[in-house]
Amino acid sequence: MSMPHREPEPLDSDSLGSLEDRIRRTVELVTSLRAERDAAFDELAAAKKAAAEALTLREEITELRAERKQVRVRIEKLLAQMDQVSGK
């Protein structure tokens, strides 16, 4: 079963112009979408970097708080010893 061979219909200038406009808009849309995608990837990379920095800072704060607690305990012990020496 062979299909009958159809001759392509000739395009008039309006159809060709319309096709050119659609192709031009499609190219512009693709270009715009690529730029948006690249911007989104840049934002994602910046967000990942900021999250990593926040995690590092959180860990540092935790360490500093623990160190501060240790220093406080040591100072309290020293003050208690000074009170014993002064007879209070």
C-alpha positions in Angstrom: 0.0 0.0 0.0 1.7 3.0 -1.2 0.5 6.4 -0.3 -0.1 8.8 -3.1 2.7 11.3 -3.4 1.5 14.8 -2.6 3.1 17.8 -4.0 3.9 20.4 -1.3 1.6 23.4 -1.5 3.4 26.5 -2.5 3.9 28.9 0.4 2.6 32.4 -0.2 4.6 35.3 1.1 2.3 35.8 4.1 2.8 32.2 5.2 6.6 32.5 4.8 6.6 35.8 6.7 4.5 34.2 9.4 6.9 31.3 9.6 9.9 33.6 9.8 8.2 35.6 12.7 7.4 32.4 14.6 11.0 31.1 14.2 12.4 34.5 15.2 10.2 34.5 18.3 11.2 31.0 19.1 14.9 31.8 18.9 14.3 34.9 21.1 12.4 32.7 23.6 15.1 30.0 23.7 17.8 32.7 24.1 15.9 34.3 27.0 15.2 30.9 28.6 18.9 30.0 28.4 19.8 33.3 30.1 17.3 32.7 32.8 18.6 29.2 33.3 22.2 30.5 33.6 21.1 33.1 36.1 19.2 30.4 38.1 22.4 28.2 38.2 24.4 31.2 39.3 21.9 31.9 42.1 21.9 28.2 43.1 25.7 28.3 43.3 25.6 31.4 45.4 23.0 29.9 47.7 25.0 26.7 48.1 28.1 28.8 49.0 26.1 30.9 51.5 24.7 27.7 53.1 28.2 26.2 53.4 29.4 29.5 55.0 26.4 29.5 57.4 27.2 25.9 58.4 30.8 26.8 59.1 29.8 29.8 61.1 27.2 27.8 63.1 30.0 25.3 63.9 32.3 28.0 64.9 29.7 29.6 67.2 29.0 26.2 68.8 32.8 25.8 69.5 33.1 29.4 70.9 30.1 28.9 73.2 31.7 25.7 74.5 35.0 27.5 75.0 33.2 30.4 76.8 31.6 27.9 79.1 34.9 26.3 79.9 36.5 29.7 80.6 33.6 30.7 82.8 33.9 27.5 84.8 37.7 28.1 85.2 37.2 31.7 86.3 34.5 30.7 88.8 37.0 28.2 90.3 39.7 30.8 90.4 37.3 33.3 92.2 36.3 30.6 94.6 40.0 29.9 95.4 40.6 33.6 95.8 37.7 33.8 98.3 39.2 30.9 100.3 42.5 32.7 100.4 41.0 36.0 101.5 38.9 34.2 104.1 35.5 35.1 102.8 
